[in-house]
Amino acid sequence: MTIALRHVVRKQHDNGEGITFPVPDAVDRISFRRQGLPTDTLELMRLIKEVFARREEAFELEEVYLDFVRAHGNVLLDPKEPWPHCYVHTRFPT
C-alpha cells in the first residue's frame, strides 16, 4: 500500500516530484510489475480508493501528500544560493 500511495502521490500531485522519497520511481514500477499491479496511476488510484472504501475511509490525495512530506521531507529551491546549495532539503516545510 505504501508503494502504491507513493507512486500515486509522485505522479498525480502537483508537488509530488519534490518529495525526497528514499526509493527511485523505477524501483516502484518494477515492484508493481512483479506483483501484477498496474503502473497506470489512474488505475492504481481506483484500486486504492476501493481499499479505502472497504475500510470506510475517504482517500484524500492532499492528505496523503502531506503525510509523505512530513515523513520524507521536501526539496525546496533557493535561487539566491549557488548550485548545489540552492536545493534545500527540509523535513517539515511551512
N, C-alpha and C positions, 0 to 999 in steps of 0.2 A: 504494500500500500504506500509506503514511504517513497519508493522509487516511482510509482505512478503519479503521486502527488507532485513530486519534484519535477518530473518530466512535464506535466501539465502547467505548472507554475512557470517553468523555464520557457515554455513555448507560447502560452496563452496570455500571461500577464504582461503588461506593457514594460515593466521594470524587471521581469524575471531573469533576464540575462545578467543583471547587475548583482545578483546574489553570489556570494563566494561559496558555491557548492563544493564539497570535498571530492566529488566524483565527476569525471568528464561526461558530457552528454552521450558520447558514443558508447560508453560502458552501460548506461541505462538502456539504450536501444538494443544492444546485444542481449542484455538480460531479458528484455521483453520477448525478443525473437526466440530465445532458448525456452521460455515458458509458454510460448504460443499466444502471447498477448499482442494486441495491436500497437503499433508505434504512432498511428494517426492520433493526434491529440483530441480531436473531437470525438472519435470513437472511444478513446480511453476515458475521456471526461464523462461520457454516457455511462460507462461501466462504474466509474467512481460514484456517480450520482445514485446509481442503483444500490450500491453498497451502503451509502449514507442513508438512503431512504429505508432500507431494511432495518437500520438501527434507529429509525425515526429521528434522524438529524438532517439539518439542511446543509448542503455543500455551498460554501461561500468562498470563491477564489481569492478575494481580497483578504479574508481572514487567514487562509492557508498561506498566502504570500507573506503576511506579517509574521506568522509563526516561523517561517523559514528564515526571514530576515533576523528575527531575534535569536534563532539557533545558530545561524551560519554567518551572519553579517552581510554587509552590503559594500559594493565598490562605488566610491564617490570620486568625482573628478574635481580637482582644484587647479584651474588653469593658471593661477598665479605662481605655481611651483614648477620647476623644471622636471622633465621626464627623468626617471620613473617616479619621482616623489610626488608628481601631480595626482597619482592614483592613491587614494586614502581608503584603507580597509577599516570599516567600523562595524562593531557588533550591534550597537543599539542606536541607529540613526534617529535623529529628531525630526 
